Amino acid sequence: MATFKVTKGTPVAFRDSAYPATYPSPHEGELFYNSSSGAFSFLGVGAGTWASGGALNTAATGTKGFGATIGTSQVNGGAPNLTKTEAYNGTAWTELNNLNSGRYAHAAFGIATAGIVTGGQTDGGTTYHVNTESWNGTSWTEVNNLNEGRFKLAGMGLQGAGLATGGYEGTAYVASNESWNGTSWTEVGDLNDGRTALQGSGIATAALVAGGESPGIVAKTETWNGTAWTEVNDLNDSRYTAGMSGNALNTDTLLFGGFAPGATANTEAFDGTSWTEVANMANARYTATGSGVGNGALASGSDNNGNPAQASEEWNFAHPVKTIDVS
């Protein structure tokens, strides 16, 4: 009778379209057999890089933006053309209908077809806006005002539920946090530290803010659980007026550019616990505008002196497919 030896090990799958290399992928670090080349390969740990994007039609600084992906992003407001709105399709920017009330350094949140802008300041003026406008994918409509006018505040959430947090109202660094329910604003739990020029991401019940000025440049990070703010691990580099993008769980958040002091190109990623320095932008930006999520962020407008600019950069996050070389 023949004797057969049992081979022990882990089965290796064939890699096909069911195992994407794009980020995110549940197959990071897994081994595959490439039937085309007859080689083994594995999906490497993901890494992000910045690349040049399309130029805005109108140079701007102090804009704000929103959008779920690079190809469905919008920027609005900003100096010197305070009412401008532009949409990005992943290649080029298109001008859309203007805001009703011009502003810069405001808060913005939402997606390409449903967003909110609120607060901000009129260029060269002393008015701190309470005005709020709602975007329906085509045009802006004025809705109920903020309770407290301010600029350089953070905005997080969706059109039906969001937050307007922090900022400056002419005499003080603001800790106020207001909740938007799709109709009106209500004051809720304040930040632990009042500050201006901070950045935010997330949703109305799970938000994140980082950086800012209070009055010195800070690295502080706070998370919101729907009721209260909690201080967590700081940024590696203090800065204000940076750009930020992130997901609803705040486990894949990117903060980039800003003033530190002086314009910076530094980029940091937040994994839900701590910040890690990752690849820098090609160009330093002061008052960077962010939109999209951490795995596909967009930085637009502003140069390294905070002046109006047209250039944009795209952050792409992918898993490299690496061939195993047994030699």
N, C-alpha and C positions, 0 to 999 in steps of 0.2 A: 504494500500500500504506500502511495506517495505521501510525503510529509510536506505541508505548506507552512511557511513562516508568516506570522501576522505582522503587517506593517502598521506601526502606530504613528499618529500625527493628526494634524488639523487639515481638513479638506481646503483646497485653494479654489476660489471661484474664478470663472471667466469674467474679465472686466468688460462691461458693455455700457450702453446708455443708462442702464438702471443704476449704475454706480458713478454718479456725477463727480467731476473734479471741481466744479464751481462751489463757491462758499455760500451757505453752510453745507456740509456733507456729513452724514452719519458714519461714513466709511473711512474717515481720517485714520491713517496708520495701518490700514488693512492691506494684505498681500493679495495680488491677483496674478493670473496667468494670461499673457497677451497671446492669443492664438494666431494673430497676424505675423508677429515677429518671432514667436517661439521663445519669448523671454518672460521672466517674472518681473513684475513691477509693483510698486506700492504707492498709495496716495499719501504724499508728504504732509507735514504740518503746514497749515495755511500761513501765508504771509501777504501783507498788503503793500501796495506801492501807489504813488501819485503819478498821474500822467496829465498832459495838457488837454484841456477841454475847449469847447467853443467859446468865442468871445461874446460878451454881452453887446447888445446893440447900442446901449447908452452907458458910458462910464459912470460909475457910482461908488459911493462909500456910505457906510451906515445903513445899508439895506438889511432886510431880514428875509428869510425864506422858509418854505416848507415843502413837503413831498415825501412819498414813501420810498422812491428809488431815484437814481440819477436821472433816468429818462422821463420822470414825471415830477420834476422839480419846478418851483417858482421862486422868484425874488420880487420884492415889492418895496416901494418907498426908497429912501436914501437921498443923499445930497449929490449934485445940486438939483436933480429933477425929482422932486419929492413925491410925485404921484405915480411914477412909472411902475408898470408891472410887466414882467417878462417870464415866459415859460421855456423850459429846456426839454428837448426830446432825446437827449443823449448825444446829439451832434451839433445842433444849432439852437439859438435863442429866438423866440418870436414875441413881438410886442402884443400885449393884451389890453383890455380896457383898464383905464387908470383908476386909482383910489379916488374917493370923493374928497378926503382930507389929506393933504400932503404931510409927510412926517419922515423922520429918520430916528435911528436908535430906538425902535419900538419893539414890541413882541409880536411874534407870528407863530401860528401852529395850525396843523391840519394836513390835508392831502391835496392833490392837484385840482380836484373838483369840488372841494369843500373845506374852506379855511377861515381863519379869524386873524385879524390884526388889531392891535390895541395899544394905547399909550404912545410914547415918542415925543418928539419935539419938532417945532417948525424951524427950519434953518435960519440961524441968526436971531431967533426970537427968544422970548422968556416964557412962552406958554408950554406947559407940560400937559400933553393931551390926556383927556379921559375918553376921547372918541374911540368907538369900536366899530369895525366894519366886518361884514360877512361876505365870503366869496362862494358863488354857486357854480363855478366852472366857466362862467361867461362875464359876470359883472359883480361889482361891489355894492353892498347895501348897508347903510348906517343902521346900527342896532343899539341896544342899551349900553350906556357908558360905564366905564370903570368907576369905582367909588373914590379912588385916589389917583390923580394925575401924576405921571412920572415918566422918565425916559431911561434908557439903558437898563431895561428890565428883561427878565427871561420869560419866555412863553413855552408851554408844554401842553400836549394833548391833541384832541380832535375837535372838529367843529361843534359837536354836541356836548363836549365835556373837556374843559381845559383849565390851565392855571396861568396867572400872571403874577410874577414873583420878584421881589426886590426892586432895585432901581434907585433913582435920585429925583427929588422933587424940589430942588432949588436951595434947600437949607439943610437937608439931612440925607444920610444913607438909609434907604428904606428896607425894613424887614418884613413889610406887609406882604401877605399872600392872599390872592383873591381867586375864587373858584367860579368858573363859567359853566352853566348848566344847559347852554343852548339858547337861553333867553336873557338871563341877567347874571350879574356878578355878586358874590357873597364873600365877605371877609372870613377867612378860616385861619388855621394855625400859622403863626409867623415863623420866619427863619430864625435860627439861633443867633445869627449875626447879620445885622443890616449891611447891605452892600449894593454897589452899583456895578454896571458893566460885567455882570456875571452871565454865564451861559447855562442853558437847560435843555433837557431832553426827557422823553418818556411820555406817560399819559397822566390823566387826572388823579388816578389812584396809586401810581407808582412812578415817581419822578426823581430826577437827579439834577442838581445844580453844582457848578464848580467855578473856581476862580472869582475874579472881581476886584473891586477896590473898596477899602473900608477903614480909613482912607488910604492906607498903604496897599500895595499890590498883594493879593492873598492867593493861597493855594487851596483854601478850604473847600471841602466837598460835603454836601448834605443830600440825604435821600428822604423822599416823602412816601409815606405808606397810606395816604388817604386821610390821615388824621394829624400827624405830627412829623417834624423834620428831625433827623438824627445825623450827627456828624460822623463821617466815616473817613477812610484814609485820604490824605491830601494828594493833590497833584504833585508830580516831581518838580515842576517848574511853576512858580507863581506867575500869573498873568491875568490880564483883563481884555475885554472886547475880542475874545477869540471866537472861532466858529465851533459848532457842535452838532453832531448827528448821533442818533442812537435808536435802539429798538424799545419796545414797550416794557421789557423786563429789565432794562438798564444793565444787561449783561454783555452788550456788544456796542459800546459807546465810544465815539471818537471825538477828541478835542484838538483843535489845530489853530496855529497862528496866534495873533493877539499881540499885546504889548507887555514886555517882560523884564525890565524896561527896554525900550526899543522894540521895533517890530521883530517877530520871530517866525520861523518856519517850522518850529518843533511841533510834533504830533504825539499825542498820548492816547492809549486805548484803555478803557475801563472794562473789567470782566465781571463786575458785580461786587468785587471786593477791593481791588487795588488798581492803580494806574501803572502802565508800562510804557516806556518810550519806544516808539516805532519809527518807521521811515518818515523823514521830513518832507514837507512840500518843496517844490522847486523854487518857490518865491516866498519870501517873508511877507506876511500880510498883517496890517494893523486894521482892526475892525473887519475881520473876516466874516463872511456869511456862510452858514452851513445849512445843508438840507440833505434828505435821504437818510438811510440808516448806516450804522457803522461798517457794514460789509460793502457799502457802495455809496460813499459820501461825495458831496460836491462842495467845493470852496469857490466863491466868486466875489468879484469886485474888490476895491481897495488895494493900494500899493503899500510899500514898506514905510511910507510916511503918513498913511491914512488918507491919501488923496484919492479922488475918483479914478477907477481903473475898469477895464473891460475883461481882463483875463480871468479864466476859470481853470480849476484843476479838478480831476476826478480821482477818487480813491477806489481802487479795485482790490478785492480780497479773493484769492483763489488758492486751491491746493495744487502744488506741483505734482505731476505724475513722474516718478523716478524709476528708471530701469535698474535692476540689480545686476551689477557686473561682478561675476564670481572670480574674475581674474585679479 
